[in-house]
Amino acid sequence: MLLFTLDITVQRLLEWLRPRSAVVIGRPGCRGAYTALQQPTMYDVRPYCRPSLNNDSTAARHHNASINLFHWSMTAVLCCATSLLAEPTTPRIVLDPSGDDVPRRVDPGADGVLDLGIHKLPDLTGYSIGPWKPLSPDLDLYVGDWDTEGGFFRLDITFAGVVNPPGPIGVVDTWNPFKYGPNPVYGYVEVDMDNNLNTGGELISPQVRYNGNALRFGGRPIGPRFTDRLAAGAGDFDGNIATSPLVDRSGEDFHLALNGWQIDANNILRTDQSDIIVGPGETWLFPGRLWHRAHGYEPFSHACCIGQDGQYEARITLRFKHEIQQNRTTITFVYPMTNEASLAMGNGTTLQILDGDPINQNSVLEGLDDLVFGTHFPNPGWTTHPNYGIIAAWTPFDLYDAPNNVSVFLTPKEWEITALVGGNYAVTEGAIALAYSDLMPNVLAGDFNANNMRDQADLKELYTFIANNDGVSGVDADQTVDQRVKIINFGPNFNIYDVNYDGFVDYADHPGLTLTQCPGGCAPPDFDRDGDVDMDDFGHYQGCVTGAKLAPPADTCYDADLDHDFDVDQADYGHFQVCLSGSGVVASPSCMD
């Protein structure tokens, strides 16, 4: 069986790798002569021609590139066939808890109609990403193996239950978000390929991305990439990459745009031809220009030929597949990392140079190489623009395929990914108004200092915010001292301390401490976390007593404010008594319910 399989594999490789006339050309209309190679040689060095923009000769895009065209031999085939027997590559898998979706409306007042009984909001459960080798890339991108030599990458994003593709929401078409089913998913999956937070991002609409909404979920994500990068409210969207927080500079180089207005509705393929609703057990293929290079690069890029100058938006196909047994929907996306892989998909009959044009052969390599080209040959005024810093860090790299080129970033398992998803309203609230529901990386609601637990430091932050801003003009909408802060323009605006997302920061936003030391959880008055509520815990309470409304708790006493009213008094002692179990007797975690 092994010899038979190897024989078939070699035959396929021979067909795929057989010598053929190789013609490497530039786009029609670009400066420079075409180069045609009827007989492939080992190396061919030729002018590298890209289209000029705005009829500006200074933007003409020429550099020398070396393209390797090999005479394939049986030795090479046997080498490749042998590598197929090696240990397979595995993707990187990142999981997200199921059932953690919560509605986060962004319409004014955050009171838009969702009708969650009919329209389920998307619940992310994870993703996997890695290098991918389709068996027949010109026929089916989704059948293949994880393989570092495959030339493609594959991204699978999973959701609980049936999730539908996004319908149009009134941007360039009639508002019809439920065109493909009752549970559409909207949002952005952002990819940082060079792991550099200072390259890439979103300058025009950061308010619809992860960095612009993570704190809306009532907690702070963990990791240095989020330090001083997250919007604390609507006032942080100023379009200036130099002002803190740097919400515009997410480090994103490309993103998957889950929107309804760029789907090619005329070329959808589906297993169920009876309707256009994606239902249980069905698989659909949705084409469209849904894979975008970061829009923050556009003012400083020579990319052309679709939309405005600098845009690099590739036409791809998303597969939506629901599995009944697991009751999950997987969105799968396979994309070429090189133009050679794009050619293997059937995009043209000859290998095309990296020309910055996503209409013809396109790839991750072409999109990144174009950024380097922009920094080497900037148009007048680019380098002095206040936002040029978003691309400047690509300057040290060489154009492909000189030694120090961007192909070092064709390592999908090392890419950093953030995702923000949501659904739509039952009644239109405007084209950009969505109800977000989940994100990755996730946040722990009530963890304001990103240490992955809710502790007394978090309670102190909440209490201090209320004490410092209650009744303050410009912060508290009702300007009334009433132990709560009403969020101004709630919906478009938000606050991390509004954990329950009701438009007020008050003691109801106390999410409870992370009490994981006890099996099954600790009772709130079990201050020493030993499983019981006894005289040791009473001693802690006594040391924290302030009296009713006399003073806020001390830094180590926020846990003793059991009724969350900013003091430790007789009312808190009443809760303590209810939970008192005695030494060595397990106290119920729900004793205060």
Secondary structure, DSSP 8 states (H G I E B T S, - for coil): -HHHHHHHHHHHHHHHHS---EEEB--TT-SS--EEESS--SEEEEEEEE--STT-GGG-EEEEEEEE-----HHHHHHHHHHTTS-----EEEE--TT----EE-STTS-----TTTS----EEEEEEEEEEEEETTTEEEEEEE-TTSSEEEEEEEEES--B----BSSSS-B-TTTT-SSB-EEEEEEESS--TTS---SS-GGGSHHHHGGGGSS---SGGGTT-S-SSGGG--S-TTSSS-TT----SEEEEE-STTB-GGG-EES-TT-S---TT-EEEEEEEEEEE-GGGGGG----SSSSTT--EEEEEEEEEEETTTTEEEEEEEEESSHHHHHHTTS-SS-B---S-TTSS--HHHHHHHHHHHHHS--TTSTTSTTTHHHHTTTTS--TTSTT-GGGG--GGG-EEEEEEEE--SS---TT--EEEEEES---TT--SSSSS--HHHHHHHHHHHHHHTT-TTTBTT---SS-EEBTTBTTB--TT-TT-SSEESGGG-------SSTT---TT-TT-SSS--HHHHHHHHHH---TTT----TT-GGG-TT-SSS-SHHHHHHHHHH---TTS---TTTT-
